[in-house]
Amino acid sequence: MTAWQLQQAKARLSELVKRARKEGPQEIRVHGQPAAVLVSHDEYLKLTTPAQRFVEFVRQSPLRGARLEITRDKTLPRDFEL
């Protein structure tokens, strides 16, 4: 992640935005300390959009309603010594 001093970020805002879109998050520092991170709109949406619930995932599956036959392995476990 590229780090920018605040004054540099203010002076080169257009470049900062372009780099955030092209290269990923850009860190902005104040007095050498991390203060903020600029991310592209797409990255922001990835971070803030709630994850799909498992139930919804299963309901949207193309296998929904398929009859699956699941069989259990009935062989005995291996013998071992302690």
C-alpha positions as CSV (number, residue, x, y, z in Angstrom):
1,M,0.0,0.0,0.0
2,T,1.4,3.4,-1.0
3,A,1.7,5.9,1.8
4,W,1.0,9.6,1.2
5,Q,1.7,12.6,3.5
6,L,-1.5,14.7,4.0
7,Q,-0.1,17.7,2.2
8,Q,1.0,15.6,-0.7
9,A,-2.4,13.9,-0.9
10,K,-4.2,17.2,-1.0
11,A,-1.9,18.6,-3.7
12,R,-2.2,15.4,-5.8
13,L,-5.8,14.3,-5.1
14,S,-6.5,13.3,-8.7
15,E,-3.5,11.1,-8.8
16,L,-4.4,9.6,-5.4
17,V,-7.9,8.7,-6.6
18,K,-6.6,7.2,-9.9
19,R,-4.0,5.1,-8.0
20,A,-6.7,3.9,-5.5
21,R,-8.8,2.7,-8.5
22,K,-5.8,1.1,-10.3
23,E,-3.4,-0.1,-7.6
24,G,-5.6,-0.5,-4.5
25,P,-5.9,1.2,-1.2
26,Q,-3.8,4.3,-0.6
27,E,-2.7,5.3,3.0
28,I,-2.7,8.9,4.1
29,R,-0.4,9.9,7.0
30,V,-0.5,12.9,9.3
31,H,2.8,13.6,11.0
32,G,4.1,10.3,9.8
33,Q,1.3,8.3,11.5
34,P,-1.4,6.4,9.5
35,A,-4.6,8.5,9.6
36,A,-6.8,7.3,6.7
37,V,-7.0,5.0,3.8
38,L,-8.5,5.9,0.4
39,V,-10.1,3.0,-1.4
40,S,-11.9,2.8,-4.8
41,H,-15.7,2.7,-4.8
42,D,-15.7,-1.0,-5.9
43,E,-13.4,-1.9,-3.0
44,Y,-15.7,0.0,-0.6
45,L,-18.7,-1.9,-1.8
46,K,-16.9,-5.2,-1.3
47,L,-16.1,-4.2,2.2
48,T,-19.5,-2.9,3.2
49,T,-21.9,-5.2,1.4
50,P,-23.2,-7.8,3.8
51,A,-22.2,-11.3,3.0
52,Q,-24.9,-13.6,1.7
53,R,-26.6,-15.7,4.3
54,F,-26.0,-19.4,4.0
55,V,-29.7,-20.1,3.7
56,E,-29.9,-17.7,0.7
57,F,-26.9,-19.3,-0.9
58,V,-28.5,-22.8,-0.7
59,R,-31.8,-21.5,-2.0
60,Q,-30.1,-20.1,-5.0
61,S,-28.1,-23.2,-5.7
62,P,-28.7,-24.9,-9.1
63,L,-28.8,-28.2,-7.2
64,R,-31.8,-27.1,-5.1
65,G,-34.4,-29.8,-5.2
66,A,-32.0,-32.4,-6.4
67,R,-32.3,-35.8,-4.8
68,L,-29.0,-36.7,-3.4
69,E,-28.3,-40.1,-2.1
70,I,-25.8,-40.0,0.7
71,T,-24.4,-43.3,1.9
72,R,-22.4,-43.8,5.0
73,D,-19.2,-45.8,5.0
74,K,-19.9,-48.8,7.4
75,T,-16.4,-50.2,7.6
76,L,-15.0,-50.6,11.0
77,P,-12.3,-48.2,12.2
78,R,-8.7,-49.3,12.3
79,D,-7.2,-51.0,15.3
80,F,-4.4,-49.1,17.1
81,E,-2.4,-49.3,20.2
82,L,-1.7,-46.6,22.8
